[in-house]
Amino acid sequence: MNTTATATATPAALKEWPLWEVFVRSKQGLEHKRCGSLHAADARQALTMARDVYTRRQEGVSIWVLPSAQITDWGGPPLAARVER
């Protein structure tokens, strides 16, 4: 699916698409940083949309996208408090 489909999609259709988290590595950076999220039908469309939305001025050299549903957070105490001594 191409990005022109996103321009004609209804708001209800956009909400049915999965939510994707976007991570971009800048030219000077060594790591990817989360820069936002977007709704897309699949990974390829998410990458295309992320490139268009989050790297318009060519500030990114690498983009990762992953489904938000795949992110797991422990949400417990800080890591230092979890390490057994």
N, C-alpha and C positions, 0 to 999 in steps of 0.2 A: 504494500500500500504506500502511496507517495504522500508527501506533506500537503498537497493540495486538498486531500480528503479532510484534513483537519480544519481547513478554512470553511468547508461546507457542512461539517458535522454539527449536529444539534447539541446543545448543552447536555441533554439527557444522554446522548450517545457517548459524549466525552466522559461522563460519570461512570458509564458501564465499562469503559476501558480500564485496564489495571493502572495503578499509580506506580511510577518508576522514579527512583532516586538517581540523581545525576552527580557524578564526581568528575572534576576536571583537574588536570595537572598543568600548571602554568609553565612558561618557558624557563623561568628561573627556579621553579619548585622541584623538589625531589619526591614529593608525595602528592597523591590526589586529595583534593578537598571537596567536601560536599558543597554544591552551589545551589541546589534546589531540587524540585521534583516536577513531574509532568505526567499527564495521562497520555498513553499511546496504546495502539492495538497490539504491538509486538516489539521485540527488542530492536529490530532494524529501524522501525519507525521511531522508537524512542531515541536511538542514536542520532538519526537525522534531525529530529526536532531539537534535541539537546545541542547539537552543533549549531543549528540556526539561532537558537535562543540564547545560549550561554557562551558562545565563542564567536560572536559577530565581528569582533575586532581582532581576530586571530591571536587572542591572548592564550589560548590553550593548545597544548601539543598532544594531549591524550584525553579521551573521554571514556568513562565507565558508566554504564547504566545497569541497574538491577531492580527487580520488582520489590516494592516496599514490603510486600507480604513475606519476603524471604529474609528480612532483617530481624534479628533477634537481639534483644537487649536484656541483660540481667536486671538492671535497675536496682541492684543492691548497694551495699556500701562501697566506698572507693576501693580500687584494686589493692592498694597497699594494706588495707585492713583485712583483705581476704587471704593474703599470702600467709601460709603456715610457717612458723619459725621454730 
